[in-house]
Amino acid sequence: MRIDLNDIRVRLDQQTERIISGLKDRSRYLSNHGVFDKPFAEGLSWFGYRLREEQSLDSAFGRYDFEDQHPILFKKEALTQPKIRRARQEQHLIPVSIDFSLKIIQFYKELLNKICRQGEDPNTYGETVKLDVNNVLCLYERICGIGPYVAESKLRRDHSLAYVVDPEDIRVRLVHSRREEEVIEKAFQIAERYEMPNPESVRWVFRRIIDLTLDDEVAYIQAVQKKEEKLRTPPGWGQEPRKEGNGSKGWGCR
């Protein structure tokens, strides 16, 4: 993906439509929280097994063969390896490791309580877990797939961000209140058009999505700061030189 904030915003709007469409489909069923806990196969829950298999299929086609792509809950090594290796593309992001998997899954389980009737129907576990995995992957892409690109674009526009230490100060610098209001209002209008059972709940959903995305952007900037600080620090920095007569010269531990 290119580092272009206008292009990123178009992608975010497209994902808003996909997320609400997926939630509308899911709202037709009971909450079925059992899919996250009840065993299915190979020591995994219904959700865990379906998530692994979906990501394994993506991995076979090279989905996670680039440094800015990460599977949820599973390591790349646990998934099917790519059948064909592709040439590495230009890396637009500084590669850092940030894992929001559990946060996003917990958020999704909470939103099920707002859009679905409460209850369990094991006969529909197959249908609902397919929707659950698709929805979680879509949320993950919206929050963690695009979040770092937003952060990187803002770093490039405002180089002083790279030197802000306090995470709350970084967050304040990243907030675009008017844009956030537009995103939430657009999501609400789409939810009404899709006849969501509780369209007002979508305001809460997208407020949480924005907050989690900001969390991810802050985490990205902090990780970049740490990585660049290591690059700026010469080997042996902070250590005392060996004393004369110990058989060696230069920097080192005593």
N, C-alpha and C positions, 0 to 999 in steps of 0.2 A: 504494500500500500504506500502511495506517495504521502509525503508530509505536506498536505495542503488542507488548511483548516476549512475552507469552503467545501472541498470535496468530502472531508470527514463529516461535516454537518449533513450533507446529502445522504451519506451512508447511515448516519444516526436516524434520520427521518424514515428511511426505508426500514430500518430495524424496528422502529416504533410500530409500524404497520404489522410486521411479522410477529412481534411479541404479542400484540393485542389479538391478532388472529389466532395465535396458538392458545392464548388464555381463554378466548371465547370457546374454542373447541373443548378445552379441558373443563370449562364451567358446566358442561352438559352432564357430567358424571359426579358421583359422590367424591368426597375428599380423598378417600382410599390411601390414607397415610401408611397403611400396612405394607405398601410396595417398597417403602424405604427400610423396613425392618425385617419383614418375614423372609425366611430363607427360600431361595429358588434353586440354585445349582452351584456346585464348585465352591461352596462356602460363601457365596455372595447373595445379597438380597435380589429381589426382582429388579429394583432400580440399578443396583451395582452391576448385575450381569448384563442388563440391556445397555447400560452406559459403556461398559467395557467393549461389548461387541460392536456398538455403533462407532466408537472411536478406533477400534481395530480396523474396521472397514476403511475409515478415513485414512488411517495410518498406512494401509496397504497402497493407497494411491498417493502417498507422500505428504499427507496433511500436516504432519509434525516434523517434517524434515528440514525445517528452518528455525532459526534461533528465536524468532518472535512468536512461535506457535507452540502452545503447551496443552496437553490433555488435562482433563479434570480427574482428580482422585488417583489416577493411575500414572505410573512412570512410563516413559516412552518404551522402555525395554520390555514392559509387560504386554505391549500391544503387538499386533502383526507388523513386521518390519516392511518397509516400502519394497514393492516388487521391482520398481525401476527407480534408479537414483537419477535425480535431475540436477542440472547445473545450478550452483548457488547463485541466487540473485543478489543484487545490491542490497546491503543491509542498511535500512534507514534508521533503525533503533539501536541504541547501545544495549547489548544483550545483558539483561539482569534477570534474576529469579524472584518472582513474586507469585505467591499461591493464595488465591482468594476462593478456592474451591468450596471449602466448608461454609464460608460466609454466604456464598451465593445459594448453596443448597438449602441452608437454614432459612434464608430469606424466601426462597421459593415455597418451602413448606408452610411458612407463615401466610403467604399470599393465597395459598389454597384455601385457607380458612375464610378468606374474604370473598372468594369468587365461587366456591362450591358449597353445596349442602353437605353437612357433616354426616359421616357414616362410612361403612365399609361394605363393598360388594365384590368379593373375591372373583366372581364370574366376569368382572370387567377389568381385572388387574392387567390383563394383556393389552387392552386398548389404552388404559390410562397411563401405564408405565411408558408406552411408546410416546405419548404426548408429553409426559413428564420429562423424559430424557431430551426430546427435541426442544422443549421450552427452556430447560436448564442450559443446554448448549447455546441456545440463542441469547439468553441472558448473559452467559459467560462471554460470548463474543461481543455483546453490546458494552459490557463493563470492562473486561480485561483485554479484549482483542483490539478495541479502539482507544480505550483510556490512555495507554502509553503513547499512542500517536498524538493524541491531543496534548499530553504533557510535553512531548518532544517539540511539537510545533510552538508551544508557548515558551519553552526554553530558548528556542531559536529566535523568537521575537523579542524576548526580554532576558538577556544574558545574566542580569543581576539575580534572577531566580536561582541560579546555580550556587549562590552564596548565602541564601536565606537558610538559617539553621533550624529555627523553631517550626515544627510541622503545622501548627495552627496559622502561623504567618504565611507559610507556603500556601495553605488552603485558601486563606483570604485573598491572596494574589491570583488564585486560579478561578475564583467564583465569577460567573457572569450572570447576575441575577435576572436580567431581562431575558436572556436566552433560556434560562431554566424555566421561567414562567411560560415562555412560548412553547417549550417542549411539553410541559405538563398540560397546558391548555389544549394543544394539538392532540395529545394522547386521549384526553377526556372526550374530545369531539369524535375521534375515531371509535372510542368505546361506545358512545351513544349511537353512532352509525351502525356498529356491529350488534347493537341491542344487548350489550353485556347486562347480566342480571343486576349488577350493582356498579353502574358506571363511575360513581363517585369514588369507589375503591381504587380506580385506576390512578387517581391523583396521588394517593398514598403509594401505590406501586412505583410510579415514576419518580416520586420524591426520593424513595429509597434507592432506586436505580441511579439517580444523579448523585446521591450521597456516597454510594459504593464506588461509583466511577471516580469521584473526587478522592476517595480513600486510595484508590489504585493510582491515580495521577500523583498524589503526594508520595506514595511508596516508591513509584518509579523515579521521581526526582531525587528522593533521598538515596536510593540505590545508586543512581548515577553519580551523585556527589561522593559517595563512599568509594566508588570505583575509580573516579578521577583523582580523588585524594591519594589513593594508593599509587596511582601512576605518577603523581607529582612528588611523592615522598621517595627520596633516594634510598637504595638498599642500605641497611644498617643504621638508618636515621634514628636518633634517640639513644643509641648505644654508646658506651664510652670506649675510647681507643684503648687497645691493649697497652700495658705498661712496657717500657723498654726492658729488655733482658728476658722476655718470655719466649724468645725465639721466633717472633713474627712481628710484622708491622702492619699498620693500617687499622681499619675499623673492625670491631669484633666484641664479643662478650668477654668479661673478665674471667 
